[in-house]
Amino acid sequence: MLDQAILSIKGLMLLAPGTTGSSNMIRKKISESLDDDLRNFATLVSVKRSHKVGSMVLMALGEVIIASFLIVIGIFLAIPPVVTGGSGGLQSFLAATGNALSYSGSSVISSMVDFALSIILLLSAFYSIREAAKSLNEAGIKTRLR
């Protein structure tokens, strides 16, 4: 039975020799399988990475801190009227940024660039949170994000 499984694996590798798409498809098919025996076999033959739990938690903490900065900056760029209401220093900074980004005095283009930049920063923050969840999962701490 083991010899037949080895021959099947060899045949699969001959059909898809080391391509990234096929290896991702194989990993996805095995990891999303509902069969407990197949998942147990995958964990049996998988190579465990030797990461320390402390370093993985510290990496996740760093990712969360970076994500919080990205979220704050992204929100500040998305909603400038709320930010400029109180402090003069921040208002002058945002005015200088707006003047640097806008060319030929067009505030519409400057607003579009600010909004696009804020969307990119917010998406980066959510990706950073996802990476933090992966680091915590590798450390053995279960999260709801995957």
NUZA-365142 format. One record per residue: x, y, z of N, C-alpha, C, O, CB in turn. Coordinates in steps of 0.05 Angstrom, whole numbers, plus 5000, padded with zeros to 4 digits. Glycine has a CB too. Layout:
BEGIN
XYZXYZXYZXYZXYZ ...
END
This chain:
BEGIN
501649765000500050005000501750255000501150454986498150005024 503950255016505750475017507150514990507550734981507850445039 507950294977509250304951507350434930508250584913510150034941 504750364932502850474913502550784918502250934899500050334916 502550864943502351154949504851294938504551524928502051194979 507151174941509651294931509551324901510351524890512151134940 508551114887508351124858506351344849506751484829507450854847 504151374864502251584858503451864862502952044845499751554876 505051894882506352154887508352204864508552434855507852154914 509852004856511752034834510252114808511252284793513351774830 508051984803506452044779505452334780505452464760504151854776 504552424803503652694806505852894801505453104789502452734834 508252834811510553014808511453014779512553214769512852934826 511152794764511852794736509852964720510653094700511852504725 507352964728505353124713505753424719505253594701502553044722 506553504743506953784750509653814763509853824787504753874769 511753824747514553824758515254094770516354274757516553754737 514754124796515854354811514654624803515954824810518654364807 512454644790511354904784509955014809508854864825509354884761 510055274812508955404836505955364837504855314859509655704836 504555384815501655354815500755084824498855054839500555424788 502154874814501354604821501954544851500454414864502754404804 504254644861504854594889502954734907502154634928507754674895 502154984900500155124916497454984915496054974935499855414906 496754874891494254724889494254474906492254414919493754654859 496454334906496754084922496554154952495054024967499353944916 497954364961497854444989495054524997494054445018499854684994 493754684980491054774986489054534987487354525005490054974965 489354354969487554124968487853954994485853855005488153944943 490353915003490853755027489953905052488753785070493753675028 490654165054490054315078487054365081486154385104491554575078 485554385060482754435062481154175062478654185061481754605039 482453955062481053695062479653655088480653725109483053465056 477353525087475853465111476653195123475753125145472853475106 478253045108479052785117481352805138483452915132480052615093 480852715162482852735183485252565177487552645184481552645209 484952335165487252165158489152305139491652295142486351905146 488052445119489752595100491152825113493552865108487952705077 489852975131491153185145493353085164495453205167489153355160 492752855177494752735195497252645179499452685188493652495210 496752535155499052455138500652705130503152685129497952305113 499252915123500653165115502453275138504653365133498753375106 501453265162503053355185505353165191507453245201501253385210 504952905185506952705189509352755171511652725179505852425185 508852815146511052845126511953135123513953185110510152745099 510653325136511453605133513853655151514353525171509153795141 515453855142517853925156517054155175516054365167520154015137 517554115200516954315220519154525221521554455221516554185248 518354775222520254985225520855025255519055005272519255255213 523355075261524055105289524155405296526255525296526754965295 521755515301521555785310520955785340519455615350519355945294 522155975353521555995381518956145384518356335369523856135397 517356075404514756195409515156495415513656665405513356055432 517156555431517556845438518157015414517157235412519856855457 519856915396520457085372518057115354517757325342522756965357 516456915352514056935335512057125347510757285333512656655332 511757125374509957315387510957595384509357785380509557235417 513557635387514757905383514358005355513858235350517657905391 514657825335514157895307511257985304510758185290514857665289 509457835315506557905313506058165326504458325316504857675326 507258215349506858475363507958705346506658915344508358465390 510258665333511258875315509458925292509059155284513958795305 508258715281506458735258503958895267502959065252505658465248 502958845291500558985301501259285305499559455299499558855327 503559345315504359625319504659765292503659985289507059635334 505859635273506059755246503259795234502760005222507759575227 501559595238498759625228497359855241495759995227497259365232 497759895266496360115280497260385269495660565265496860105310 499860415264500860665252499760705223498860925216503960665250 499660485208498560515181495660585181494760735164498960245166 494160475200491260545202490860835210489260975198489860355223 492460935229492161205238492861395215491361585209493961265262 495061345201495861525179493861505156493261705143498761445169 492961265150490961235129488361375135487161495117490360945125 487461375160485061515167485561815166483761965157484061435196 487861915174488462195173488462295144487562515139491262255186 489462135126489462215098486662195085486062345067491362045082 485062005095482361975083480462195092478662265077481261705091 480862295117478962485128480462735137480662775161477262365151 481562895119483163125128481463345142482563475160484463245105 478963395136477563605150477263555180477263735196474863645138 476963305188476763235216479363285230479363375253475862935219 481563225217484163255229484963545232486163625252486263105213 484363705212485263985212483664165229484264405231485364095184 481564075242479864245258481164355283480664585290477464095267 482964215296483964295322486664435322486864645333484064065339 488664315311491364415315492464555290491964465268493264185323 493864775295494964925273497364795260497864815236495765205282 499064655277501364525266500764305247501964275226503064415288 498764145254497863925236496564035211496863925189495963745251 495164255214493864385191495864485171495564455147491964605200 497964615181500064715163501564485150502364505127502064895179 501964265165503264025153501563915130502663855109503763815174 498963885135497263785114496963975090496763885067494463725125 497064235096496964425074499564405057499464425032496664715085 501864375070504364345055504364095039505364085017506764355075 503263875051503163625037501263655013501963554991502163405055 499063785016497163824994498463994972498063934949494663965004 500064204979501364364959503464204945503964244921502564614972 504864024959506963864946505763664927506963604906508663724967 503463554934502263344917500663464893500563334872500463174933 499563694897497963804875499763964856501464114864495663984886 499263924831500664084811498664254796496364164793502363894791 499464484787497864684774495364764790493264824779496964574746 495564754817493564844835490964684835488964774845492865124827 491064434826488664274825488364124851489863944857488864074801 486364194867485864064893484363804889484463634907484364244912 483063764866481563514861483563284858483163074869479763544836 485663334843487663124839489163064865489762834871489763214817 489663274881490963234907489163074925490162894939491563504920 486563124925484762964942484662674933484462494949481963094941 484662634906484662364896487162204903487061974911484262364865 489462344902491962214909491962154939492761934947494362394902 491062344955490862294984489062054991489761885007489862544999 486762044977484861824982486061564973485861364988482261884968 487361554950488561304940490761214959491060974965489661344911 492361404968494561334987493361225013494461045025496261584992 491161345022489961255047488860965044489060805062487761445056 487760905021486660635016489060435015488760225027485160624989 491260515003493560335002494660285030495360065037495760454984 494760495046495760465074493960295090494860125106496060745087 491260325087489360155102489559865093489459685110486560265099 489759815067490059545058492659415068492759185075489959535027 494759575069497359475080497059415109498259215119499559685076 495559575124495159515152493659255156494359095174493559745165 491559205140490058955143491858715135491558505147487558965126 493558745115495358535108497358485131498058255137496858605082 498258695143500158665166498758525189500058365203501158945175 496258575194494758435215494558135208494657965225491958565220 494058085183493857805174496557655178496557425187493057785144 498757795172501357675176501857625206503157425214503557845164 500957805223501257775252499657525261500557375278500258025267 497357485250495757245257497156995248497056795262492957265244 498456995224499956765215502256705234502856475240501056815187 503656915243505856875262504956755288506256585299507357145267 502656855297501556735322500656455318501056285336499156905332 499556385295498756105289501155925288501055705298497256095263 503456025277505855865276507055825304508355625309507955995258 506556015321507555995349505755815366506455755388507656275362 503455735355501755555369499455695383497955575398503255405389 499155955379496956105391494756135369495256245348497956395400 492456025376490256025356489056295354488456435374488155815364 488556385329487056635323484756565304484656355293488956845311 482956755302480756715283481456795255480156705236478356885293 483556965251484357045224486156825213487756705228485857315225 486056785187487756585174488756685149490256545135486356325170 
END
